[in-house]
């Protein structure tokens, strides 16, 4: 797991207000002297429109976009590519410590038809992804939803690192669908703590929160009390991914707080 604050941060932008929020959050998560790069991806429609070929990125268009990016963040590293935005971001992120991007929160039919670039990046990226919908706010408490699966410790460790970096408290949320047959959450927390590096165990003193019911609903309800949600992005079956989305994606879609997703390493 890479350290926080991050030394190399990729910020996909579309020059919208949400992109400006993402850049400001990236500055919050950046280590002193960090390399920060703004990436703009010119999307080419997968199918021709009205029988016409899809327009490619001309040299003149690239120059105009680069000029706008440099005005958007003077002095920052900027890059322009063309293709599928999610694939381009995931590919470019290799070698970076963190991706910070805005989530437009598409819902319903719009999301079903167009998908969400942010959700796709969270699903496929090999580095942590911070998804934001609004500008930065002080983080005094970090929420770490966990379950009994081994991949859960990836998000827990990242949450502990974030809490230590911000000097924030760490709340560990365990949601049980069946409280009568579930394992003891305190034993789960003890096992997660035992796997943390020693310096992190000393830096954070997590408190356990227990809830019963639907995990997504309970995570969203509890998230209102915290400044940052950190969890593991884990892919399940193809059917649940396409129809429902993973827990991480559904939390990201509806959570008003920034969501930091750790890759499960699947």
C-alpha positions in Angstrom: 0.0 0.0 0.0 1.4 3.4 -1.0 1.9 6.0 1.6 -0.2 9.1 2.2 0.3 12.0 1.5 0.9 10.9 -2.1 4.0 11.8 -4.2 2.5 11.3 -7.7 -1.1 12.2 -8.3 -3.1 11.9 -11.6 -6.1 14.2 -11.9 -8.4 13.4 -14.9 -10.2 16.6 -15.8 -13.0 17.7 -18.2 -12.7 21.4 -17.4 -16.0 21.3 -15.4 -16.5 22.7 -11.9 -16.2 19.1 -10.5 -12.7 18.9 -12.1 -11.7 22.0 -10.1 -12.9 20.3 -6.9 -10.8 17.3 -7.8 -7.7 19.3 -8.3 -8.2 21.1 -4.9 -8.6 17.7 -3.2 -5.5 16.4 -4.9 -3.6 19.3 -3.4 -4.9 18.3 0.0 -3.6 14.7 -0.5 -0.3 15.8 -2.0 3.0 15.4 -0.3 5.4 18.4 -0.4 6.9 18.7 -3.9 4.5 16.1 -5.3 4.2 15.6 -9.0 0.6 16.4 -10.1 -0.6 15.8 -13.6 -3.9 16.9 -15.2 -5.1 14.5 -17.9 -7.8 15.4 -20.4 -9.1 12.6 -22.6 -10.9 13.5 -25.8 -13.6 10.8 -26.1 -14.3 9.3 -29.5 -17.8 7.8 -29.8 -17.7 4.1 -30.3 -20.2 4.2 -33.2 -20.6 6.8 -36.0 -23.2 9.4 -35.5 -25.7 9.6 -38.5 -23.3 7.6 -40.6 -20.5 10.1 -40.2 -17.0 9.1 -39.0 -16.1 10.0 -35.4 -14.0 13.2 -35.3 -10.4 12.6 -34.2 -8.3 15.0 -32.2 -6.7 17.4 -34.6 -3.5 19.3 -33.8 -5.4 22.5 -33.6 -7.9 21.1 -31.2 -5.1 19.6 -29.0 -3.4 22.9 -28.9 -6.6 24.7 -27.7 -7.3 22.1 -25.1 -3.7 22.3 -23.8 -4.0 26.1 -23.6 -7.2 25.7 -21.6 -5.6 23.2 -19.3 -2.6 25.5 -18.6 -5.0 28.3 -17.7 -7.0 25.8 -15.6 -3.9 25.0 -13.5 -0.9 27.2 -14.3 2.4 25.5 -13.9 0.9 22.0 -13.6 1.9 19.1 -15.8 -0.8 18.6 -18.4 -1.5 15.9 -20.9 -4.1 15.4 -23.7 -5.1 12.0 -25.1 -7.9 10.6 -27.2 -9.9 7.4 -26.8 -12.0 5.8 -24.1 -11.7 8.0 -21.0 -11.8 5.3 -18.4 -9.3 3.1 -20.2 -6.9 6.0 -20.8 -7.0 7.0 -17.1 -6.3 3.5 -15.9 -3.5 3.1 -18.4 -1.9 6.4 -17.6 -2.2 5.9 -13.8 0.5 3.2 -13.8 3.4 4.6 -11.8 1.2 7.1 -10.0 0.3 6.8 -6.3 -3.2 8.1 -6.4 -6.0 9.1 -8.9 -8.2 12.0 -7.8 -11.3 12.7 -10.0 -14.7 14.2 -9.9 -17.8 12.1 -9.9 -20.8 13.6 -11.7 -23.1 11.1 -10.1 -25.1 10.0 -13.1 -28.2 8.0 -12.1 -30.9 6.0 -13.7 -31.2 5.7 -17.5 -28.4 8.2 -18.1 -25.9 6.1 -16.1 -27.2 2.9 -17.7 -26.6 4.2 -21.2 -23.5 6.3 -20.7 -21.9 4.6 -17.7 -19.8 6.4 -15.2 -16.1 7.1 -16.0 -15.3 7.4 -12.3 -17.0 4.1 -11.4 -15.1 2.3 -14.3 -11.8 3.7 -13.1 -12.5 2.7 -9.5 -13.3 -0.8 -10.8 -10.2 -1.3 -12.9 -7.4 1.0 -11.6 -4.4 -0.6 -9.9 -3.9 2.4 -7.6 -6.3 4.1 -5.0 -8.9 6.4 -6.5 -10.4 9.4 -4.6 -13.8 10.3 -6.0 -15.2 13.7 -5.1 -18.4 15.7 -5.8 -17.7 18.9 -3.9 -14.7 21.0 -2.8 -12.4 20.2 0.1 -13.4 20.3 3.7 -11.4 19.5 6.8 -11.2 15.8 7.5 -11.4 15.1 11.2 -12.9 11.6 11.0 -12.4 8.8 8.5 -14.9 6.0 8.0 -13.7 2.6 7.1 -16.4 0.0 6.2 -15.1 -3.5 6.5 -16.4 -7.1 6.2 -15.1 -10.6 6.8 -13.4 -11.0 3.4 -9.6 -10.9 3.1 -9.7 -8.1 0.6 -11.3 -5.8 3.2 -7.9 -5.2 4.9 -6.7 -3.2 1.8 -9.2 -0.5 2.4 -8.7 -0.7 6.2 -5.0 -0.1 5.9 -5.5 2.8 3.4 -8.1 4.3 5.9 -5.6 4.0 8.7 -2.9 5.8 6.6 -5.4 8.5 5.7 -6.4 9.0 9.3 -2.8 9.2 10.4 -2.0 11.7 7.6 -4.9 14.0 8.5 -4.5 13.5 12.3 -8.1 12.3 12.2 -10.0 9.7 14.1 -10.7 6.3 12.5 -14.2 4.8 12.7 -14.5 1.1 11.6 -18.0 0.2 10.4 -19.1 -3.4 10.2 -22.6 -4.1 8.8 -24.2 -7.5 9.4 -27.0 -8.8 7.3 -27.6 -11.5 9.8 -26.5 -10.6 13.3 -27.3 -14.0 14.8 -24.9 -15.9 12.5 -22.2 -13.3 12.0 -18.8 -13.5 13.5 -17.7 -11.2 16.3 -16.7 -7.8 14.7 -14.3 -7.1 17.5 -12.3 -10.2 16.5 -12.4 -8.9 12.9 -11.0 -5.5 14.0 -8.3 -7.2 16.1 -7.2 -9.2 13.1 -7.1 -6.1 10.9 -5.1 -4.2 13.5 -2.6 -7.0 13.8 -1.8 -6.8 10.1 -1.1 -3.0 10.2 2.5 -1.9 10.3 3.6 -1.0 13.8 3.8 2.7 13.2 0.2 2.8 12.0 -1.0 0.8 15.0 0.5 3.4 17.2 -0.8 6.3 15.2 -4.5 5.3 15.1 -6.9 4.1 17.7 -10.0 3.0 15.8 -13.4 2.7 17.3 -15.8 0.0 16.1 -19.4 0.8 14.9 -21.8 -2.1 14.5 -24.9 -1.9 12.3 -27.5 -4.4 11.0 -29.1 -4.3 7.6 -28.1 -3.5 4.0 -24.4 -2.5 3.8 -24.8 0.3 1.2 -27.7 1.9 3.1 -25.9 1.8 6.4 -22.6 3.0 5.0 -24.3 6.0 3.4 -26.2 6.8 6.6 -23.0 6.7 8.7 -20.9 8.6 6.1 -22.8 11.8 7.0 -20.9 11.9 10.3 -17.4 11.7 8.7 -15.2 13.7 6.3 -13.9 10.8 4.2 -15.0 7.2 3.4 -12.3 4.7 2.6 -13.1 1.2 1.4 -11.9 -1.6 -0.9 -13.0 -1.7 -4.5 -13.6 -5.4 -5.1 -15.2 -6.9 -8.2 -17.8 -9.6 -7.7 -19.6 -11.5 -10.4 -20.1 -10.1 -13.9 -23.8 -10.1 -13.4 -23.8 -8.1 -10.2 -21.2 -5.7 -11.6 -23.3 -4.9 -14.7 -26.7 -4.8 -13.0 -26.1 -3.6 -9.5 -22.5 -2.5 -9.3 -20.2 -3.4 -6.4 -20.8 -2.0 -2.9 -17.9 0.5 -3.5 -19.5 1.7 -6.8 -22.9 2.1 -5.2 -21.5 4.0 -2.3 -19.5 6.2 -4.6 -22.6 6.9 -6.7 -24.7 8.2 -3.8 -22.3 9.3 -1.1 -21.9 13.1 -0.7 -18.6 12.7 1.0 -15.3 12.0 -0.8 -14.8 8.2 -1.3 -11.3 6.8 -1.4 -11.2 3.3 -2.9 -8.3 0.9 -2.5 -7.8 -1.7 -5.3 -8.3 -5.2 -3.9 -5.4 -6.6 -5.9 -7.7 -9.3 -7.5 
